[in-house]
């Protein structure tokens, strides 16, 4: 397919580009030049977007304002880019005859649905309770795309969990319940691009968890004890490095639906975090005592 990838110079966009290129023609669009970007421009610019959409079969939309922008940019900027921009992209994609649109969203939209003082099991049936303009804008865009989905346009929403670099010990534990490797994010988008099924689909993409719903009370009270039971190798790896285990587990993201429906499964767990760390990769931050 000929695929328009917005945000192609960004961290997530670059990873998706790498997953797509072996099998598809990828048109990267971004405001910032990079080797993964063919067209330098703003997806909010209608003329730029029309040119980018010529002959395109599918769109993967990663470009957006994100959580770090909250408090630094006005709410109206989030609406302009994350909501109005998506509406413009949707309208022009339909005019151009695009058949599939994949939207990169975030598990952050669950917000206040994560219960304080407890551990919450989160899957696609969990009702989001947004906390910030970032969350609200992503949910507005999701709703807009869901309304537009139909026989002429299939829409896939990927709610990806936490995948930015963090201190290695925290990041490794997060892979058990609320984190994902960038390579797995890219693979989830590729699976969504190739998927059959309903006109609209929404999935959580997160690392494969060893935990079960019956673990929730213990995860809240004694997370280290549950890790000892479910993932003892991680405890051993931490001990060998002289790292204390200081987990706080307030949620578990369940990605079983995307595994069942699209055949995708996270391949890079906590072991991959330690491997990145040992290699000196910038994908992981140093351990901080």
N, C-alpha and C positions, 0 to 999 in steps of 0.2 A: 504494500500500500504506500501511497504518498501521504506522509503524516506531518502535520504542522505541530511543532512543539514550542509552546510559549515558555518563556523563562529558561531558555536553553543554556544560558551562561551561568545560571545559578547552580548551587551544589546538587540539589535534587534533579534539576533539568539535565545536568551533565551526566549523571548516573543513568537516567532514563535514555538519553541519547545513545550511550554506549550499549545499552541492551537492545535498542531498536535497530541500529545501523546494520547488523549482519543480515537482517531480513526485510528491511523496508527503506524507502527513500525518505529521509528526514529533513524537513525544512525548519531549522532552528530560528526562532525570533526572540530577540532580547534587546533591551535598551543599551546593553553593554557588550562590546565586541569580545568574542572568544572563539576558539577553534571549533566549538560545537554550534556556533551561530552563523547562519548564512545571511540573515536579514537583520540589520541593526535598526531598531525602531521600537516604538511604543505600541503595545497591542490595543491601548485605548484610543489610538489614532485610527479613525475609520478608513482613510485612504491607504495607510500602511497595511492595515488588516485585510482589505480587499485584495491587494496585490499578493499578500502572503497566502491567501486562501485559493488562489487560482489552481485548479486541478487537484485539490486536496481531497482525499478520501476520509481522513479521520483527523481529529484534533486532540492533542493532550495538553491540557491547560494547567501549568504549574505556576505561572506568574501571579504574584499577589503581594500585598503587604502582609507582614507576619507579626507574631506576638512581640518581638523586640521593638517594633515600631510604635506599640501602644504607649501613649504618654509623650512621644516625641513628635507625632503627627496628629493633626486634628481629626476628629471622627469623620468629618466630611470627606477626607482623603481616603479613608477606608471604604466609605460608600462609593466614592467615585471610581476607585480601582477594583475593589473586590465585589461590588454589586453592579454598578452601572457598566463597568468594563465587561463583566461577564454577560450582561444583557446584550451589549453591542456585539460581542463575539458570537453569541448564540444567534442573533438575528442575521448577521452576515454569513455565518456558517450555513444556516438554512438556505439563504439565497444562493450560496455557492454549491449547494448540493452535497454537503458533507453528510456522511451516513452514520458517523460514530463520534461521540465526544466523551472524553475521559477527563474528569475533574479531580484534581488533587486537593483533598480536604484534610482535616486533622481531627484526631481524637480529643483535642483540647475543647471541642464544642460541648463535651459532656459536662464540663464546668462544675456547677453546684450539685450535679447528680452524684458526685463522689462524696459519700457520707463522712462527716467528721467523726473521728474516734472509732471508726469501723473500717472494714475492708469491703469494697464494692466490686461485684462481678459485673463487667461491662460487655455487652454484646450489641448487636444491631437493634434489639428490642428496647434497649435502655433509652429513655427519653432525654435528649440534651437539655441542659439548663445553663445557657451561656452566661459568662461573667463579664466579658469585655466586648468592646466594639469589634475586635478581631473575630471572636467567636460568633457574634451576631451576624457579621457580614458574610462569613463563610456559610452559615445556615441559610441566610437569605438567598445566596447564590445556589445552594443545593436545591432549595424549594423551587426556584425559578427553573432550573434545569429539569427537575422531576416533572414539572407541569408541561414542559416542552417535549418530553420524550414520547415517542410513538413509532408507528411503522416506518416513518421516513427518517427517524433519528434515534438511534440507541444511545443511552446515556449511562455511563458507569462512574460512580463516585467512590474514590478510594480515601477512606479516613485513616491516614497513616499515623502511627504512634511516634514517640519521641526518638529522633535519630541524629541529633546534633552532637558534636563532641562535648564530653563531660569528663570529670576525673574518673580514672579507670575503674576504681572500686565501685563507685556509684553506677557507672555505665554497665558494668558486668551484671550487677544485681538487677538493674532495670530490664535487661534482656530476658529475665525470667517472667516479667509480668507487665511491663509498660514501655518497652523499647524495641527498636528494630534497626537492622543494618541497612545502610543505604543501598547495597546491592539487592537486598530483598525488596526494598521499596520499588526499585526499577523493575524487578521481575514481576511484582504485583501489577504494575501498569501494563506490562507486556501481556500478562495473562488476561487482563481486562480488555485489551485491544483485540485479542483473539477469541473472546468469549461469545458464545451463543446464549440464547435464553431470553428472558423478559426484556422489554424495551428499556426499563429502568432498573438498575441494580445498585445497591450501596453496600460496601463492605468495610470492615475494620481490617487493616493490615498491621500486624504486630508480631513480635517474636513468639515462637512456639513456647507455650507455658507448661511447666511440669505440674502446676497447681490444678486443683479441682475445686468446684464450687463448695464442696463439703469442708474445704480447708479454710474458708473465710474467717470463722471465729478465731482459729489458731493463728492465722496470718496477722490478725489485728493484735492479738495478745503476745504472741511469741513467734515472730517471723523467722528468727534464726533456727528455732526448733523445727519449723516446717521445712526450711531449706535443708537442714540436716537429714530430714526424712526423705525429701523429694529430689534433692540435688547435692548429695554429699561430696561429689567431686569438686564442686565450687568451693566448699569450705576447706577442703584439703589444699586446693590451689592457693587460696588466700593465706592459709597457715604457712605454706612453704615460702611465701613471699614476705611473711611477717606483717600482713595486713589484718587489722581487726575487721570483723563483720558488723556493720552498723546499719542494718536494713530498716527501713520504714515502709511497709507495704500497705498502701491504702486503697489499691485498686488492682484488678487483674483484667487485662484486655483479652477477650476471647476471639481468636481469629479462625475459629473452626468453620464458619460459614463460607469464607472465601476458599478455604481448603476443599470443602465439600463440593462447592459449585464450580469453581474454576480450576481446581487441581493445583493451586498454588500453596506452598508451605515455606515458611521461613527456614533458611538453611544455615544462617550465620548467627549462632547464639553467643553465650558469654565466653566461650572458648575463642571465638573470633575477636572479641574485644581484647583479650589478653594477648592474642597473636599480634594484633595491631600495635599494642603497647610495646611488646618486645621488639618489634621492627622499627620503633620510633616514628610510627605513622602519626600524621596530624589529625587522623580520624578519632584519636583518643587523647585526652589530656592527662598529664602526670598525676600520680598519686600524691595527695597532700595530707600530711600528718596533722 
